[in-house]
Amino acid sequence: MKKFGTSVVLALVIIAAVCWLIPAMAKEYTLGIGDVLQISVWGHPDLKTEVAVRPDGYLTFPLAGDVWAIDKTPRQISAELQELLSEFIVNPQVTVLVSKFRTLHVQVLGDVQQSGYYQLQAGSRLSDVLAMARGPKETADLSSVTITRYAFDASGGERTEVLNVDMASFLVTGDISANPIIESGDMVFVPR
């Protein structure tokens, strides 16, 4: 039984390493609270600014005001700013770059070697979190892992989601949907 636990920990470490090497399945990066953006408008150096996504989910840009940013890509923010600025500027060309990526804060509880709070980079997956917690214990039920997620909607209201994840399926078949991307504030629970 001890060999099985060691094998699972080793498998999680290998999977975490592979997940860092392979891009997140060509999915564009979506913004979250704490991301810092460098925004510039071609031909208007006075509008070049660096702005953070605030805790309420918005960013503020001159002439455009507050813009909802959570779960949007930099490309979507660029298009939205171009539309908003077109009232003031003829054919504005807006560039949006992420200059500082947010740090994810995640809590891990349950049947893992070391439960606690962890900081990860944006884009991290469930396997990364479990690897940071030194893997599951031998008695862990990886087929019933839950992720409790607190998120804001576009109106600024908070909602709670509970994701049920079959991590064992990911370990056996490599099904990437069983290894979801973690968001800041998630609570991961590994049952016995």
Rosetta constraint file for C-alpha pairs under 8 A:
AtomPair CA 1 CA 5 HARMONIC 6.59 0.50
AtomPair CA 1 CA 138 HARMONIC 7.24 0.50
AtomPair CA 2 CA 6 HARMONIC 6.29 0.50
AtomPair CA 2 CA 138 HARMONIC 7.26 0.50
AtomPair CA 3 CA 7 HARMONIC 5.99 0.50
AtomPair CA 4 CA 8 HARMONIC 6.18 0.50
AtomPair CA 4 CA 138 HARMONIC 7.28 0.50
AtomPair CA 5 CA 9 HARMONIC 6.27 0.50
AtomPair CA 5 CA 136 HARMONIC 7.62 0.50
AtomPair CA 5 CA 137 HARMONIC 6.56 0.50
AtomPair CA 5 CA 138 HARMONIC 4.97 0.50
AtomPair CA 6 CA 10 HARMONIC 6.10 0.50
AtomPair CA 7 CA 11 HARMONIC 5.99 0.50
AtomPair CA 8 CA 12 HARMONIC 6.17 0.50
AtomPair CA 8 CA 135 HARMONIC 7.43 0.50
AtomPair CA 8 CA 136 HARMONIC 7.64 0.50
AtomPair CA 9 CA 13 HARMONIC 6.27 0.50
AtomPair CA 9 CA 131 HARMONIC 7.26 0.50
AtomPair CA 9 CA 134 HARMONIC 7.07 0.50
AtomPair CA 9 CA 135 HARMONIC 5.02 0.50
AtomPair CA 9 CA 136 HARMONIC 6.96 0.50
AtomPair CA 10 CA 14 HARMONIC 6.24 0.50
AtomPair CA 11 CA 15 HARMONIC 6.03 0.50
AtomPair CA 11 CA 171 HARMONIC 7.43 0.50
AtomPair CA 12 CA 16 HARMONIC 5.99 0.50
AtomPair CA 12 CA 127 HARMONIC 6.02 0.50
AtomPair CA 12 CA 128 HARMONIC 7.71 0.50
AtomPair CA 12 CA 130 HARMONIC 7.28 0.50
AtomPair CA 12 CA 131 HARMONIC 5.88 0.50
AtomPair CA 12 CA 135 HARMONIC 6.89 0.50
AtomPair CA 12 CA 171 HARMONIC 7.86 0.50
AtomPair CA 13 CA 17 HARMONIC 6.28 0.50
AtomPair CA 13 CA 127 HARMONIC 7.89 0.50
AtomPair CA 13 CA 128 HARMONIC 7.77 0.50
AtomPair CA 13 CA 131 HARMONIC 5.70 0.50
AtomPair CA 14 CA 18 HARMONIC 6.25 0.50
AtomPair CA 15 CA 19 HARMONIC 6.09 0.50
AtomPair CA 15 CA 127 HARMONIC 6.84 0.50
AtomPair CA 16 CA 20 HARMONIC 6.46 0.50
AtomPair CA 16 CA 125 HARMONIC 7.87 0.50
AtomPair CA 16 CA 127 HARMONIC 5.63 0.50
AtomPair CA 16 CA 128 HARMONIC 5.04 0.50
AtomPair CA 16 CA 131 HARMONIC 7.00 0.50
AtomPair CA 17 CA 21 HARMONIC 6.57 0.50
AtomPair CA 18 CA 22 HARMONIC 6.23 0.50
AtomPair CA 19 CA 23 HARMONIC 7.36 0.50
AtomPair CA 19 CA 24 HARMONIC 7.63 0.50
AtomPair CA 19 CA 125 HARMONIC 7.69 0.50
AtomPair CA 20 CA 124 HARMONIC 7.90 0.50
AtomPair CA 23 CA 27 HARMONIC 7.89 0.50
AtomPair CA 24 CA 123 HARMONIC 7.33 0.50
AtomPair CA 28 CA 73 HARMONIC 6.55 0.50
AtomPair CA 29 CA 73 HARMONIC 5.88 0.50
AtomPair CA 29 CA 74 HARMONIC 7.72 0.50
AtomPair CA 29 CA 123 HARMONIC 7.79 0.50
AtomPair CA 30 CA 70 HARMONIC 7.22 0.50
AtomPair CA 30 CA 71 HARMONIC 4.96 0.50
AtomPair CA 30 CA 72 HARMONIC 5.14 0.50
AtomPair CA 30 CA 73 HARMONIC 4.54 0.50
AtomPair CA 30 CA 74 HARMONIC 7.31 0.50
AtomPair CA 31 CA 35 HARMONIC 6.45 0.50
AtomPair CA 31 CA 53 HARMONIC 7.88 0.50
AtomPair CA 31 CA 69 HARMONIC 6.33 0.50
AtomPair CA 31 CA 70 HARMONIC 5.20 0.50
AtomPair CA 31 CA 71 HARMONIC 5.30 0.50
AtomPair CA 31 CA 72 HARMONIC 5.64 0.50
AtomPair CA 31 CA 73 HARMONIC 5.99 0.50
AtomPair CA 31 CA 74 HARMONIC 7.30 0.50
AtomPair CA 32 CA 53 HARMONIC 6.69 0.50
AtomPair CA 32 CA 57 HARMONIC 7.27 0.50
AtomPair CA 32 CA 69 HARMONIC 7.14 0.50
AtomPair CA 32 CA 70 HARMONIC 4.86 0.50
AtomPair CA 32 CA 71 HARMONIC 6.43 0.50
AtomPair CA 32 CA 102 HARMONIC 7.24 0.50
AtomPair CA 33 CA 52 HARMONIC 7.79 0.50
AtomPair CA 33 CA 53 HARMONIC 5.06 0.50
AtomPair CA 33 CA 54 HARMONIC 5.78 0.50
AtomPair CA 33 CA 55 HARMONIC 5.56 0.50
AtomPair CA 33 CA 56 HARMONIC 7.82 0.50
AtomPair CA 33 CA 57 HARMONIC 6.08 0.50
AtomPair CA 33 CA 70 HARMONIC 6.94 0.50
AtomPair CA 33 CA 102 HARMONIC 7.06 0.50
AtomPair CA 34 CA 52 HARMONIC 6.01 0.50
AtomPair CA 34 CA 53 HARMONIC 5.35 0.50
AtomPair CA 34 CA 54 HARMONIC 6.50 0.50
AtomPair CA 34 CA 55 HARMONIC 7.32 0.50
AtomPair CA 34 CA 101 HARMONIC 7.38 0.50
AtomPair CA 34 CA 102 HARMONIC 4.91 0.50
AtomPair CA 34 CA 103 HARMONIC 7.49 0.50
AtomPair CA 35 CA 52 HARMONIC 5.67 0.50
AtomPair CA 35 CA 53 HARMONIC 5.58 0.50
AtomPair CA 35 CA 98 HARMONIC 6.95 0.50
AtomPair CA 35 CA 99 HARMONIC 7.88 0.50
AtomPair CA 35 CA 100 HARMONIC 5.89 0.50
AtomPair CA 35 CA 101 HARMONIC 4.96 0.50
AtomPair CA 35 CA 102 HARMONIC 4.64 0.50
AtomPair CA 36 CA 50 HARMONIC 6.79 0.50
AtomPair CA 36 CA 51 HARMONIC 5.59 0.50
AtomPair CA 36 CA 52 HARMONIC 4.14 0.50
AtomPair CA 36 CA 53 HARMONIC 6.38 0.50
AtomPair CA 36 CA 98 HARMONIC 5.92 0.50
AtomPair CA 36 CA 99 HARMONIC 5.65 0.50
AtomPair CA 36 CA 100 HARMONIC 4.97 0.50
AtomPair CA 36 CA 101 HARMONIC 6.56 0.50
AtomPair CA 36 CA 102 HARMONIC 7.54 0.50
AtomPair CA 37 CA 50 HARMONIC 5.50 0.50
AtomPair CA 37 CA 51 HARMONIC 5.29 0.50
AtomPair CA 37 CA 52 HARMONIC 6.04 0.50
AtomPair CA 37 CA 53 HARMONIC 7.85 0.50
AtomPair CA 37 CA 96 HARMONIC 6.50 0.50
AtomPair CA 37 CA 97 HARMONIC 5.54 0.50
AtomPair CA 37 CA 98 HARMONIC 4.51 0.50
AtomPair CA 37 CA 99 HARMONIC 5.39 0.50
AtomPair CA 37 CA 100 HARMONIC 7.04 0.50
AtomPair CA 38 CA 48 HARMONIC 7.45 0.50
AtomPair CA 38 CA 49 HARMONIC 5.88 0.50
AtomPair CA 38 CA 50 HARMONIC 4.38 0.50
AtomPair CA 38 CA 51 HARMONIC 6.52 0.50
AtomPair CA 38 CA 95 HARMONIC 7.99 0.50
AtomPair CA 38 CA 96 HARMONIC 5.85 0.50
AtomPair CA 38 CA 97 HARMONIC 5.21 0.50
AtomPair CA 38 CA 98 HARMONIC 6.23 0.50
AtomPair CA 38 CA 99 HARMONIC 5.95 0.50
AtomPair CA 39 CA 47 HARMONIC 7.88 0.50
AtomPair CA 39 CA 48 HARMONIC 5.70 0.50
AtomPair CA 39 CA 49 HARMONIC 5.44 0.50
AtomPair CA 39 CA 50 HARMONIC 6.13 0.50
AtomPair CA 39 CA 51 HARMONIC 7.62 0.50
AtomPair CA 39 CA 94 HARMONIC 7.04 0.50
AtomPair CA 39 CA 95 HARMONIC 5.67 0.50
AtomPair CA 39 CA 96 HARMONIC 4.67 0.50
AtomPair CA 39 CA 97 HARMONIC 6.54 0.50
AtomPair CA 40 CA 44 HARMONIC 7.64 0.50
AtomPair CA 40 CA 45 HARMONIC 7.21 0.50
AtomPair CA 40 CA 47 HARMONIC 6.06 0.50
AtomPair CA 40 CA 48 HARMONIC 4.19 0.50
AtomPair CA 40 CA 49 HARMONIC 6.46 0.50
AtomPair CA 40 CA 94 HARMONIC 5.77 0.50
AtomPair CA 40 CA 95 HARMONIC 5.35 0.50
AtomPair CA 40 CA 96 HARMONIC 6.81 0.50
AtomPair CA 41 CA 45 HARMONIC 7.00 0.50
AtomPair CA 41 CA 47 HARMONIC 6.16 0.50
AtomPair CA 41 CA 48 HARMONIC 6.45 0.50
AtomPair CA 41 CA 92 HARMONIC 6.54 0.50
AtomPair CA 41 CA 93 HARMONIC 5.56 0.50
AtomPair CA 41 CA 94 HARMONIC 4.53 0.50
AtomPair CA 41 CA 95 HARMONIC 6.38 0.50
AtomPair CA 42 CA 92 HARMONIC 7.03 0.50
AtomPair CA 42 CA 93 HARMONIC 5.46 0.50
AtomPair CA 42 CA 94 HARMONIC 6.50 0.50
AtomPair CA 42 CA 95 HARMONIC 7.83 0.50
AtomPair CA 44 CA 48 HARMONIC 7.32 0.50
AtomPair CA 47 CA 62 HARMONIC 6.93 0.50
AtomPair CA 51 CA 59 HARMONIC 6.69 0.50
AtomPair CA 51 CA 60 HARMONIC 7.14 0.50
AtomPair CA 51 CA 61 HARMONIC 7.66 0.50
AtomPair CA 52 CA 59 HARMONIC 6.29 0.50
AtomPair CA 53 CA 57 HARMONIC 6.01 0.50
AtomPair CA 53 CA 58 HARMONIC 5.66 0.50
AtomPair CA 53 CA 59 HARMONIC 4.94 0.50
AtomPair CA 53 CA 69 HARMONIC 6.72 0.50
AtomPair CA 53 CA 70 HARMONIC 7.76 0.50
AtomPair CA 54 CA 58 HARMONIC 5.50 0.50
AtomPair CA 54 CA 59 HARMONIC 6.05 0.50
AtomPair CA 56 CA 152 HARMONIC 7.88 0.50
AtomPair CA 56 CA 156 HARMONIC 6.46 0.50
AtomPair CA 57 CA 68 HARMONIC 5.98 0.50
AtomPair CA 57 CA 69 HARMONIC 5.93 0.50
AtomPair CA 57 CA 70 HARMONIC 5.52 0.50
AtomPair CA 57 CA 152 HARMONIC 7.31 0.50
AtomPair CA 57 CA 156 HARMONIC 7.21 0.50
AtomPair CA 58 CA 66 HARMONIC 5.95 0.50
AtomPair CA 58 CA 67 HARMONIC 5.31 0.50
AtomPair CA 58 CA 68 HARMONIC 4.44 0.50
AtomPair CA 58 CA 69 HARMONIC 5.42 0.50
AtomPair CA 58 CA 70 HARMONIC 7.33 0.50
AtomPair CA 59 CA 66 HARMONIC 5.56 0.50
AtomPair CA 59 CA 67 HARMONIC 5.40 0.50
AtomPair CA 59 CA 68 HARMONIC 6.57 0.50
AtomPair CA 59 CA 69 HARMONIC 6.47 0.50
AtomPair CA 60 CA 64 HARMONIC 7.39 0.50
AtomPair CA 60 CA 65 HARMONIC 5.24 0.50
AtomPair CA 60 CA 66 HARMONIC 4.43 0.50
AtomPair CA 60 CA 67 HARMONIC 6.24 0.50
AtomPair CA 61 CA 65 HARMONIC 5.37 0.50
AtomPair CA 61 CA 66 HARMONIC 6.66 0.50
AtomPair CA 61 CA 67 HARMONIC 7.73 0.50
AtomPair CA 63 CA 84 HARMONIC 7.99 0.50
AtomPair CA 63 CA 85 HARMONIC 6.72 0.50
AtomPair CA 63 CA 88 HARMONIC 7.77 0.50
AtomPair CA 64 CA 81 HARMONIC 6.76 0.50
AtomPair CA 64 CA 84 HARMONIC 5.67 0.50
AtomPair CA 64 CA 85 HARMONIC 6.20 0.50
AtomPair CA 68 CA 154 HARMONIC 6.82 0.50
AtomPair CA 69 CA 77 HARMONIC 6.99 0.50
AtomPair CA 72 CA 76 HARMONIC 6.00 0.50
AtomPair CA 72 CA 77 HARMONIC 6.72 0.50
AtomPair CA 73 CA 77 HARMONIC 6.43 0.50
AtomPair CA 74 CA 78 HARMONIC 6.11 0.50
AtomPair CA 74 CA 96 HARMONIC 5.59 0.50
AtomPair CA 74 CA 97 HARMONIC 6.53 0.50
AtomPair CA 74 CA 98 HARMONIC 7.36 0.50
AtomPair CA 75 CA 79 HARMONIC 6.33 0.50
AtomPair CA 75 CA 96 HARMONIC 6.96 0.50
AtomPair CA 76 CA 80 HARMONIC 6.17 0.50
AtomPair CA 77 CA 81 HARMONIC 6.04 0.50
AtomPair CA 77 CA 96 HARMONIC 7.21 0.50
AtomPair CA 78 CA 82 HARMONIC 6.12 0.50
AtomPair CA 78 CA 94 HARMONIC 5.52 0.50
AtomPair CA 78 CA 95 HARMONIC 6.04 0.50
AtomPair CA 78 CA 96 HARMONIC 5.70 0.50
AtomPair CA 79 CA 83 HARMONIC 6.33 0.50
AtomPair CA 79 CA 94 HARMONIC 7.52 0.50
AtomPair CA 80 CA 84 HARMONIC 6.27 0.50
AtomPair CA 81 CA 85 HARMONIC 5.87 0.50
AtomPair CA 81 CA 94 HARMONIC 6.94 0.50
AtomPair CA 82 CA 86 HARMONIC 6.01 0.50
AtomPair CA 82 CA 91 HARMONIC 7.68 0.50
AtomPair CA 82 CA 92 HARMONIC 5.58 0.50
AtomPair CA 82 CA 93 HARMONIC 6.45 0.50
AtomPair CA 82 CA 94 HARMONIC 5.95 0.50
AtomPair CA 83 CA 87 HARMONIC 7.74 0.50
AtomPair CA 85 CA 89 HARMONIC 5.88 0.50
AtomPair CA 85 CA 92 HARMONIC 6.61 0.50
AtomPair CA 86 CA 90 HARMONIC 5.86 0.50
AtomPair CA 86 CA 91 HARMONIC 6.15 0.50
AtomPair CA 86 CA 92 HARMONIC 6.15 0.50
AtomPair CA 101 CA 121 HARMONIC 7.59 0.50
AtomPair CA 101 CA 122 HARMONIC 6.66 0.50
AtomPair CA 102 CA 121 HARMONIC 7.03 0.50
AtomPair CA 102 CA 122 HARMONIC 6.16 0.50
AtomPair CA 103 CA 119 HARMONIC 6.39 0.50
AtomPair CA 103 CA 120 HARMONIC 5.90 0.50
AtomPair CA 103 CA 121 HARMONIC 5.22 0.50
AtomPair CA 103 CA 122 HARMONIC 6.07 0.50
AtomPair CA 103 CA 184 HARMONIC 7.40 0.50
AtomPair CA 104 CA 119 HARMONIC 5.42 0.50
AtomPair CA 104 CA 120 HARMONIC 5.05 0.50
AtomPair CA 104 CA 121 HARMONIC 5.88 0.50
AtomPair CA 104 CA 122 HARMONIC 6.02 0.50
AtomPair CA 104 CA 182 HARMONIC 7.96 0.50
AtomPair CA 104 CA 183 HARMONIC 6.35 0.50
AtomPair CA 104 CA 184 HARMONIC 4.19 0.50
AtomPair CA 104 CA 185 HARMONIC 7.11 0.50
AtomPair CA 105 CA 117 HARMONIC 6.95 0.50
AtomPair CA 105 CA 118 HARMONIC 5.82 0.50
AtomPair CA 105 CA 119 HARMONIC 4.76 0.50
AtomPair CA 105 CA 120 HARMONIC 6.66 0.50
AtomPair CA 105 CA 183 HARMONIC 7.95 0.50
AtomPair CA 105 CA 184 HARMONIC 4.92 0.50
AtomPair CA 105 CA 185 HARMONIC 5.53 0.50
AtomPair CA 105 CA 186 HARMONIC 7.45 0.50
AtomPair CA 106 CA 117 HARMONIC 5.66 0.50
AtomPair CA 106 CA 118 HARMONIC 5.28 0.50
AtomPair CA 106 CA 119 HARMONIC 6.36 0.50
AtomPair CA 106 CA 120 HARMONIC 7.72 0.50
AtomPair CA 106 CA 129 HARMONIC 7.91 0.50
AtomPair CA 106 CA 183 HARMONIC 7.72 0.50
AtomPair CA 106 CA 184 HARMONIC 6.01 0.50
AtomPair CA 106 CA 185 HARMONIC 5.37 0.50
AtomPair CA 106 CA 186 HARMONIC 5.21 0.50
AtomPair CA 106 CA 187 HARMONIC 5.93 0.50
AtomPair CA 106 CA 188 HARMONIC 7.49 0.50
AtomPair CA 107 CA 115 HARMONIC 7.65 0.50
AtomPair CA 107 CA 116 HARMONIC 5.68 0.50
AtomPair CA 107 CA 117 HARMONIC 4.41 0.50
AtomPair CA 107 CA 118 HARMONIC 6.28 0.50
AtomPair CA 107 CA 185 HARMONIC 7.38 0.50
AtomPair CA 107 CA 186 HARMONIC 6.50 0.50
AtomPair CA 107 CA 187 HARMONIC 4.74 0.50
AtomPair CA 107 CA 188 HARMONIC 6.13 0.50
AtomPair CA 108 CA 112 HARMONIC 7.99 0.50
AtomPair CA 108 CA 115 HARMONIC 5.17 0.50
AtomPair CA 108 CA 116 HARMONIC 5.38 0.50
AtomPair CA 108 CA 117 HARMONIC 6.33 0.50
AtomPair CA 108 CA 118 HARMONIC 7.68 0.50
AtomPair CA 108 CA 129 HARMONIC 7.64 0.50
AtomPair CA 108 CA 130 HARMONIC 7.93 0.50
AtomPair CA 108 CA 133 HARMONIC 7.25 0.50
AtomPair CA 108 CA 187 HARMONIC 5.94 0.50
AtomPair CA 108 CA 188 HARMONIC 4.76 0.50
AtomPair CA 108 CA 189 HARMONIC 6.01 0.50
AtomPair CA 108 CA 190 HARMONIC 7.93 0.50
AtomPair CA 109 CA 115 HARMONIC 5.04 0.50
AtomPair CA 109 CA 116 HARMONIC 6.62 0.50
AtomPair CA 109 CA 187 HARMONIC 7.52 0.50
AtomPair CA 109 CA 188 HARMONIC 6.15 0.50
AtomPair CA 109 CA 189 HARMONIC 4.83 0.50
AtomPair CA 109 CA 190 HARMONIC 6.46 0.50
AtomPair CA 110 CA 115 HARMONIC 6.86 0.50
AtomPair CA 110 CA 189 HARMONIC 5.29 0.50
AtomPair CA 110 CA 190 HARMONIC 4.76 0.50
AtomPair CA 110 CA 191 HARMONIC 5.61 0.50
AtomPair CA 110 CA 192 HARMONIC 7.46 0.50
AtomPair CA 111 CA 136 HARMONIC 5.99 0.50
AtomPair CA 111 CA 137 HARMONIC 5.63 0.50
AtomPair CA 111 CA 139 HARMONIC 7.09 0.50
AtomPair CA 111 CA 140 HARMONIC 5.30 0.50
AtomPair CA 111 CA 189 HARMONIC 7.86 0.50
AtomPair CA 111 CA 190 HARMONIC 5.33 0.50
AtomPair CA 111 CA 191 HARMONIC 5.74 0.50
AtomPair CA 111 CA 192 HARMONIC 5.83 0.50
AtomPair CA 112 CA 130 HARMONIC 7.58 0.50
AtomPair CA 112 CA 133 HARMONIC 6.40 0.50
AtomPair CA 112 CA 134 HARMONIC 7.11 0.50
AtomPair CA 112 CA 135 HARMONIC 5.79 0.50
AtomPair CA 112 CA 136 HARMONIC 4.06 0.50
AtomPair CA 112 CA 137 HARMONIC 5.08 0.50
AtomPair CA 112 CA 140 HARMONIC 7.24 0.50
AtomPair CA 112 CA 190 HARMONIC 6.84 0.50
AtomPair CA 113 CA 133 HARMONIC 6.09 0.50
AtomPair CA 113 CA 134 HARMONIC 5.43 0.50
AtomPair CA 113 CA 135 HARMONIC 5.91 0.50
AtomPair CA 113 CA 136 HARMONIC 5.84 0.50
AtomPair CA 113 CA 137 HARMONIC 5.73 0.50
AtomPair CA 114 CA 133 HARMONIC 4.92 0.50
AtomPair CA 114 CA 134 HARMONIC 6.19 0.50
AtomPair CA 114 CA 135 HARMONIC 7.97 0.50
AtomPair CA 115 CA 133 HARMONIC 6.02 0.50
AtomPair CA 116 CA 133 HARMONIC 7.62 0.50
AtomPair CA 118 CA 129 HARMONIC 7.66 0.50
AtomPair CA 118 CA 132 HARMONIC 7.45 0.50
AtomPair CA 120 CA 124 HARMONIC 6.55 0.50
AtomPair CA 120 CA 129 HARMONIC 7.78 0.50
AtomPair CA 122 CA 182 HARMONIC 7.87 0.50
AtomPair CA 122 CA 183 HARMONIC 7.47 0.50
AtomPair CA 123 CA 181 HARMONIC 6.01 0.50
AtomPair CA 123 CA 182 HARMONIC 6.95 0.50
AtomPair CA 124 CA 128 HARMONIC 6.08 0.50
AtomPair CA 124 CA 129 HARMONIC 7.60 0.50
AtomPair CA 124 CA 181 HARMONIC 5.68 0.50
AtomPair CA 124 CA 182 HARMONIC 5.77 0.50
AtomPair CA 125 CA 129 HARMONIC 6.73 0.50
AtomPair CA 125 CA 179 HARMONIC 6.05 0.50
AtomPair CA 125 CA 180 HARMONIC 5.48 0.50
AtomPair CA 125 CA 181 HARMONIC 4.17 0.50
AtomPair CA 125 CA 182 HARMONIC 5.19 0.50
AtomPair CA 126 CA 130 HARMONIC 6.32 0.50
AtomPair CA 126 CA 179 HARMONIC 5.38 0.50
AtomPair CA 126 CA 180 HARMONIC 5.82 0.50
AtomPair CA 126 CA 181 HARMONIC 6.37 0.50
AtomPair CA 126 CA 182 HARMONIC 6.10 0.50
AtomPair CA 127 CA 131 HARMONIC 6.06 0.50
AtomPair CA 127 CA 179 HARMONIC 6.40 0.50
AtomPair CA 128 CA 132 HARMONIC 6.25 0.50
AtomPair CA 129 CA 133 HARMONIC 6.37 0.50
AtomPair CA 130 CA 134 HARMONIC 6.42 0.50
AtomPair CA 130 CA 135 HARMONIC 5.03 0.50
AtomPair CA 130 CA 136 HARMONIC 6.88 0.50
AtomPair CA 131 CA 135 HARMONIC 5.02 0.50
AtomPair CA 136 CA 140 HARMONIC 5.85 0.50
AtomPair CA 136 CA 142 HARMONIC 8.00 0.50
AtomPair CA 136 CA 190 HARMONIC 7.63 0.50
AtomPair CA 139 CA 192 HARMONIC 5.55 0.50
AtomPair CA 140 CA 190 HARMONIC 6.50 0.50
AtomPair CA 140 CA 191 HARMONIC 5.86 0.50
AtomPair CA 140 CA 192 HARMONIC 4.44 0.50
AtomPair CA 141 CA 145 HARMONIC 7.25 0.50
AtomPair CA 141 CA 190 HARMONIC 6.72 0.50
AtomPair CA 141 CA 191 HARMONIC 5.56 0.50
AtomPair CA 141 CA 192 HARMONIC 5.17 0.50
AtomPair CA 142 CA 166 HARMONIC 6.24 0.50
AtomPair CA 142 CA 167 HARMONIC 5.20 0.50
AtomPair CA 142 CA 168 HARMONIC 5.10 0.50
AtomPair CA 142 CA 190 HARMONIC 6.72 0.50
AtomPair CA 142 CA 191 HARMONIC 7.55 0.50
AtomPair CA 143 CA 165 HARMONIC 6.70 0.50
AtomPair CA 143 CA 166 HARMONIC 4.02 0.50
AtomPair CA 143 CA 167 HARMONIC 5.51 0.50
AtomPair CA 143 CA 168 HARMONIC 5.11 0.50
AtomPair CA 143 CA 169 HARMONIC 7.08 0.50
AtomPair CA 144 CA 164 HARMONIC 6.33 0.50
AtomPair CA 144 CA 165 HARMONIC 5.94 0.50
AtomPair CA 144 CA 166 HARMONIC 5.60 0.50
AtomPair CA 144 CA 167 HARMONIC 7.52 0.50
AtomPair CA 144 CA 190 HARMONIC 7.16 0.50
AtomPair CA 144 CA 191 HARMONIC 6.80 0.50
AtomPair CA 145 CA 164 HARMONIC 5.94 0.50
AtomPair CA 145 CA 165 HARMONIC 5.11 0.50
AtomPair CA 145 CA 166 HARMONIC 6.36 0.50
AtomPair CA 145 CA 167 HARMONIC 6.79 0.50
AtomPair CA 145 CA 188 HARMONIC 7.22 0.50
AtomPair CA 145 CA 189 HARMONIC 5.85 0.50
AtomPair CA 145 CA 190 HARMONIC 4.88 0.50
AtomPair CA 145 CA 191 HARMONIC 6.55 0.50
AtomPair CA 146 CA 162 HARMONIC 6.59 0.50
AtomPair CA 146 CA 163 HARMONIC 5.52 0.50
AtomPair CA 146 CA 164 HARMONIC 4.66 0.50
AtomPair CA 146 CA 165 HARMONIC 5.93 0.50
AtomPair CA 146 CA 188 HARMONIC 5.85 0.50
AtomPair CA 146 CA 189 HARMONIC 5.29 0.50
AtomPair CA 146 CA 190 HARMONIC 6.78 0.50
AtomPair CA 147 CA 162 HARMONIC 5.63 0.50
AtomPair CA 147 CA 163 HARMONIC 5.03 0.50
AtomPair CA 147 CA 164 HARMONIC 6.61 0.50
AtomPair CA 147 CA 165 HARMONIC 7.59 0.50
AtomPair CA 147 CA 186 HARMONIC 6.33 0.50
AtomPair CA 147 CA 187 HARMONIC 5.55 0.50
AtomPair CA 147 CA 188 HARMONIC 4.59 0.50
AtomPair CA 147 CA 189 HARMONIC 6.44 0.50
AtomPair CA 148 CA 160 HARMONIC 7.07 0.50
AtomPair CA 148 CA 161 HARMONIC 5.83 0.50
AtomPair CA 148 CA 162 HARMONIC 4.49 0.50
AtomPair CA 148 CA 163 HARMONIC 6.41 0.50
AtomPair CA 148 CA 186 HARMONIC 5.66 0.50
AtomPair CA 148 CA 187 HARMONIC 5.09 0.50
AtomPair CA 148 CA 188 HARMONIC 6.56 0.50
AtomPair CA 149 CA 160 HARMONIC 5.65 0.50
AtomPair CA 149 CA 161 HARMONIC 5.09 0.50
AtomPair CA 149 CA 162 HARMONIC 6.18 0.50
AtomPair CA 149 CA 163 HARMONIC 7.79 0.50
AtomPair CA 149 CA 183 HARMONIC 7.59 0.50
AtomPair CA 149 CA 185 HARMONIC 6.69 0.50
AtomPair CA 149 CA 186 HARMONIC 4.77 0.50
AtomPair CA 149 CA 187 HARMONIC 6.63 0.50
AtomPair CA 150 CA 158 HARMONIC 6.79 0.50
AtomPair CA 150 CA 159 HARMONIC 5.83 0.50
AtomPair CA 150 CA 160 HARMONIC 4.64 0.50
AtomPair CA 150 CA 161 HARMONIC 6.50 0.50
AtomPair CA 150 CA 185 HARMONIC 6.63 0.50
AtomPair CA 150 CA 186 HARMONIC 6.86 0.50
AtomPair CA 151 CA 158 HARMONIC 5.58 0.50
AtomPair CA 151 CA 159 HARMONIC 5.45 0.50
AtomPair CA 151 CA 160 HARMONIC 6.38 0.50
AtomPair CA 151 CA 161 HARMONIC 7.89 0.50
AtomPair CA 152 CA 156 HARMONIC 5.52 0.50
AtomPair CA 152 CA 157 HARMONIC 5.44 0.50
AtomPair CA 152 CA 158 HARMONIC 4.49 0.50
AtomPair CA 152 CA 159 HARMONIC 6.17 0.50
AtomPair CA 153 CA 157 HARMONIC 5.55 0.50
AtomPair CA 153 CA 158 HARMONIC 6.43 0.50
AtomPair CA 153 CA 159 HARMONIC 7.24 0.50
AtomPair CA 165 CA 178 HARMONIC 5.75 0.50
AtomPair CA 165 CA 179 HARMONIC 7.59 0.50
AtomPair CA 166 CA 170 HARMONIC 7.10 0.50
AtomPair CA 166 CA 178 HARMONIC 5.62 0.50
AtomPair CA 167 CA 171 HARMONIC 6.46 0.50
AtomPair CA 167 CA 178 HARMONIC 5.41 0.50
AtomPair CA 167 CA 179 HARMONIC 6.38 0.50
AtomPair CA 168 CA 172 HARMONIC 6.22 0.50
AtomPair CA 169 CA 173 HARMONIC 5.73 0.50
AtomPair CA 169 CA 174 HARMONIC 7.03 0.50
AtomPair CA 169 CA 175 HARMONIC 6.54 0.50
AtomPair CA 169 CA 178 HARMONIC 6.49 0.50
AtomPair CA 170 CA 174 HARMONIC 4.41 0.50
AtomPair CA 170 CA 175 HARMONIC 4.72 0.50
AtomPair CA 170 CA 176 HARMONIC 6.32 0.50
AtomPair CA 170 CA 177 HARMONIC 7.71 0.50
AtomPair CA 170 CA 178 HARMONIC 5.21 0.50
AtomPair CA 170 CA 179 HARMONIC 6.32 0.50
AtomPair CA 171 CA 175 HARMONIC 7.93 0.50
AtomPair CA 175 CA 179 HARMONIC 7.40 0.50
AtomPair CA 176 CA 180 HARMONIC 7.10 0.50
AtomPair CA 182 CA 186 HARMONIC 6.81 0.50
